[in-house]
Amino acid sequence: MIPNVKRLDTDILILGSGGAGLFAALHAHKASADLSITVAVKGLLGKCGCTRMVQGGYNVALAREDSVERHFMDTIEGGKWLPDQELAWKLVVLAIERIKELENELGCFFDRNPDGTIHQKAFAGQTFDRTVHKGDLTGIEIINRLAEQVWARDISRLEEHRAVELIKSIDGEGIAGVLFIDMRTGEYVLVRAKAVLLATGGGPTMYRYHTPSGDKSCDGLAMAARAGLALRDMEMVQFHPTGLLAGAHTRMTGTVLEEGLRGAGGHLLNGAKQRFMPQYDPKAERATRDIVSRAMFAEIAKGNTSPHGGLYLSMAQLDPQKVKSDFKGMVERCADCGFDLAGGLVEVVPTAHYMMGGVEFAADCSTALPGLFVAGEDSGGVHGANRLGGNGVANSTVFGAVAGDTMAQWVSGREFLQLDTGGIEAAIAACERPLRNAAKGNLQAVREKLYGTMWEKVGIIRDASGLAEAQQELAQLEQELDSLKIGGGNRAFNLTWHDWLNLKSLLAVSRIIAAAAVAREDSRGAHYRSDFPDSGPLEASSYTSVLDSRLSMKPVAFTRVKPGQTLLKNAV
Ligand SMILES: Cc1cc2nc3c(=O)[nH]c(=O)nc-3n(C[C@H](O)[C@H](O)[C@H](O)COP(=O)(O)OP(=O)(O)OC[C@H]3O[C@@H](n4cnc5c(N)ncnc54)[C@H](O)[C@@H]3O)c2cc1C
């Protein structure tokens, strides 16, 4: 019997209000203003998620000397030949349209050169300086303008509504709606929809040091896995080399100091204040994130660290005035934590930043579940083994827009599907579980253990025995969490309940990450196995795919270019 559940209907339901969710809403509305469109989000629209946190900028081939082919080759080579080439191609081609839409239609202002052209800066791992930005606070510019445009249209909002389950149709053949908890009251809300977009932005917040916003706990990925969708490349978790390290007492620890700092000539120093990156890679600090993070992890393992157990970032060898003007936000963030970025040293540590893995999807954003679409960081396949800095927000805006266009077409002439009431009852029972349990326990202890297991055994450097231990520890932690009681007297803004739900999603997805990491017996991009340090033959590249806890390796289709070839003309 379903308890008192508030019910709503909408043609298109969008989960998440990052770059993917908001672009989808605007494009669907543009395609057909008569549609009812609802954006449902765990936080406040325009104020949550990671697109708002984008610092460095947006990769796009705009300059005359650059080309989509070059952006594509950088993406494929950076992704160690694992990206789905059709998705990567769509990314680089449509990024040009989206950046123009952002400036010319939606009102963003990006930094310009003296001649009036858009300024594009250097980002690591790219052969051309193609990162469009607004100082070092690009995401605020993008999300503020997108949110204003959404507010100005007839698009409904469900804020502080947490999606907890994708509800299928009674025959299981399609998606019929989504179950939410209204976090402000603790009541359940059931929204029927003809099309649903999963755009909850992944978020590897199961690691001790992490960058994403606190509202992100892999809910979308956990829901997708439960709904029987395949997740690909889940072992590929990107660590950003320069997370701020300011002690355990502050949430600023783990937050990111942007890539452009290394692009502009920043150096990494060990505890003895000596530069070490040139010994690891000819590109030194401008090598890709995986290489720099691994080198840092190795230096930290040698024990030659800064006071908080990390390393140092130095910009002092550059012009301090220029650092202050080019990286105003970063300078202020460091000053808040007692560091002088422009003239001194800042303590840093690699920090979990981005999940390349996600739901398998087609280039029109459809998934294997009819009516369910995916875009942004919840999706998998665009980046392969490594995401280039600047390709994340391009990914969410490009595929968000594609999803909006596709969903507008999909819902035309369709009826609502009949909801599977058994699925709703089961989902509510699962959410109620911690409120009904008998044994009190310590949620924070579960979180700390999860952080430790993922950081030490499923993190930057992995091996078979550590991964096997991690799998056992994660299974045990899930049991611990499942039996833990939390106080449910007042459901309104019951953040302990939501913490429990966050951990539930994080544990489910951590187990998938660990399983995929066990299966990949080679080292590619973000995934490094010390017991299998070679990349394996690129021509035989395959990706991991997890479906209903079963793992398979699927061959990558080289639809545009094969390893050893290039799309660039006149390449030497
Ligand atoms: C600090 C930082 C800096 C970055 N800098 C760059 C950069 O310079 N360049 C770049 O390309 N990329 C950068 N990235 C990555 C980039 O932010 C992401 O790739 C991209 O913005 C993801 O967009 P999205 O729309 O998929 O998700 P997000 O923007 O994260 O939005 C996710 C949304 O889903 C909502 N949500 C989550 N769970 C639920 C739920 N259960 N129910 C309902 N709603 C839910 C969230 O509240 C949020 O609104 C950065 C990331 C971080 C963390």
The ligand as an SDF file (V2000), in Angstrom:
LIG
                    3D

 53 58  0  0  0  0  0  0  0  0999 V2000
   35.6780   22.5810   -8.4900 C   0  0  0  0  0  0  0  0  0  0  0  0
   35.3970   22.1290   -9.8780 C   0  0  0  0  0  0  0  0  0  0  0  0
   35.9670   22.8020  -10.9290 C   0  0  0  0  0  0  0  0  0  0  0  0
   35.7130   22.3920  -12.2260 C   0  0  0  0  0  0  0  0  0  0  0  0
   36.2790   23.0930  -13.2450 N   0  0  0  0  0  0  0  0  0  0  0  0
   36.0330   22.7100  -14.5220 C   0  0  0  0  0  0  0  0  0  0  0  0
   36.5820   23.4520  -15.6170 C   0  0  0  0  0  0  0  0  0  0  0  0
   37.2970   24.4280  -15.4450 O   0  0  0  0  0  0  0  0  0  0  0  0
   36.2590   23.0350  -16.8570 N   0  0  0  0  0  0  0  0  0  0  0  0
   35.4610   21.9610  -17.1140 C   0  0  0  0  0  0  0  0  0  0  0  0
   35.2150   21.6340  -18.2530 O   0  0  0  0  0  0  0  0  0  0  0  0
   34.9190   21.2500  -16.0970 N   0  0  0  0  0  0  0  0  0  0  0  0
   35.1890   21.6010  -14.8120 C   0  0  0  0  0  0  0  0  0  0  0  0
   34.6450   20.8830  -13.7820 N   0  0  0  0  0  0  0  0  0  0  0  0
   33.7470   19.7520  -14.1140 C   0  0  0  0  0  0  0  0  0  0  0  0
   32.3690   20.2810  -14.4310 C   0  0  0  0  0  0  0  0  0  0  0  0
   31.9090   21.0430  -13.3700 O   0  0  0  0  0  0  0  0  0  0  0  0
   31.4060   19.1370  -14.6780 C   0  0  0  0  0  0  0  0  0  0  0  0
   31.9380   18.3380  -15.6750 O   0  0  0  0  0  0  0  0  0  0  0  0
   30.0470   19.5930  -15.1970 C   0  0  0  0  0  0  0  0  0  0  0  0
   29.7360   20.8560  -14.7520 O   0  0  0  0  0  0  0  0  0  0  0  0
   28.9820   18.6290  -14.7920 C   0  0  0  0  0  0  0  0  0  0  0  0
   27.7260   19.1360  -15.1900 O   0  0  0  0  0  0  0  0  0  0  0  0
   26.3980   18.3400  -14.9000 P   0  0  0  0  0  0  0  0  0  0  0  0
   25.2900   19.1790  -15.4010 O   0  0  0  0  0  0  0  0  0  0  0  0
   26.5340   16.9530  -15.3830 O   0  0  0  0  0  0  0  0  0  0  0  0
   26.3520   18.2300  -13.2960 O   0  0  0  0  0  0  0  0  0  0  0  0
   26.2930   19.3590  -12.1660 P   0  0  0  0  0  0  0  0  0  0  0  0
   26.5590   20.7010  -12.6810 O   0  0  0  0  0  0  0  0  0  0  0  0
   27.1470   18.8820  -11.0580 O   0  0  0  0  0  0  0  0  0  0  0  0
   24.7810   19.3160  -11.6990 O   0  0  0  0  0  0  0  0  0  0  0  0
   24.2350   18.1970  -11.0510 C   0  0  0  0  0  0  0  0  0  0  0  0
   22.8800   18.5680  -10.5220 C   0  0  0  0  0  0  0  0  0  0  0  0
   22.1940   17.4050  -10.0860 O   0  0  0  0  0  0  0  0  0  0  0  0
   21.5750   17.6550   -8.8330 C   0  0  0  0  0  0  0  0  0  0  0  0
   21.3660   16.3860   -8.1450 N   0  0  0  0  0  0  0  0  0  0  0  0
   22.2760   15.5260   -7.6350 C   0  0  0  0  0  0  0  0  0  0  0  0
   21.6510   14.4590   -7.0890 N   0  0  0  0  0  0  0  0  0  0  0  0
   20.3240   14.6600   -7.2600 C   0  0  0  0  0  0  0  0  0  0  0  0
   19.1680   13.9330   -6.8930 C   0  0  0  0  0  0  0  0  0  0  0  0
   19.2310   12.7620   -6.2520 N   0  0  0  0  0  0  0  0  0  0  0  0
   17.9610   14.4400   -7.2150 N   0  0  0  0  0  0  0  0  0  0  0  0
   17.8400   15.6420   -7.8580 C   0  0  0  0  0  0  0  0  0  0  0  0
   18.9100   16.3710   -8.2160 N   0  0  0  0  0  0  0  0  0  0  0  0
   20.1240   15.8830   -7.9280 C   0  0  0  0  0  0  0  0  0  0  0  0
   22.5520   18.5900   -8.1540 C   0  0  0  0  0  0  0  0  0  0  0  0
   21.9500   19.2510   -7.0730 O   0  0  0  0  0  0  0  0  0  0  0  0
   22.9080   19.4980   -9.3150 C   0  0  0  0  0  0  0  0  0  0  0  0
   21.9220   20.4660   -9.4940 O   0  0  0  0  0  0  0  0  0  0  0  0
   34.8880   21.2740  -12.4700 C   0  0  0  0  0  0  0  0  0  0  0  0
   34.3310   20.5850  -11.3960 C   0  0  0  0  0  0  0  0  0  0  0  0
   34.5830   21.0070  -10.1110 C   0  0  0  0  0  0  0  0  0  0  0  0
   33.9840   20.2430   -8.9800 C   0  0  0  0  0  0  0  0  0  0  0  0
  1  2  1  0
  2  3  1  0
  2 52  2  0
  3  4  2  0
  4  5  1  0
  4 50  1  0
  5  6  2  0
  6  7  1  0
  6 13  1  0
  7  8  2  0
  7  9  1  0
  9 10  1  0
 10 11  2  0
 10 12  1  0
 12 13  2  0
 13 14  1  0
 14 15  1  0
 14 50  1  0
 15 16  1  0
 16 17  1  0
 16 18  1  0
 18 19  1  0
 18 20  1  0
 20 21  1  0
 20 22  1  0
 22 23  1  0
 23 24  1  0
 24 25  2  0
 24 26  1  0
 24 27  1  0
 27 28  1  0
 28 29  2  0
 28 30  1  0
 28 31  1  0
 31 32  1  0
 32 33  1  0
 33 34  1  0
 33 48  1  0
 34 35  1  0
 35 36  1  0
 35 46  1  0
 36 37  1  0
 36 45  1  0
 37 38  2  0
 38 39  1  0
 39 40  1  0
 39 45  2  0
 40 41  1  0
 40 42  2  0
 42 43  1  0
 43 44  2  0
 44 45  1  0
 46 47  1  0
 46 48  1  0
 48 49  1  0
 50 51  2  0
 51 52  1  0
 52 53  1  0
M  END
$$$$
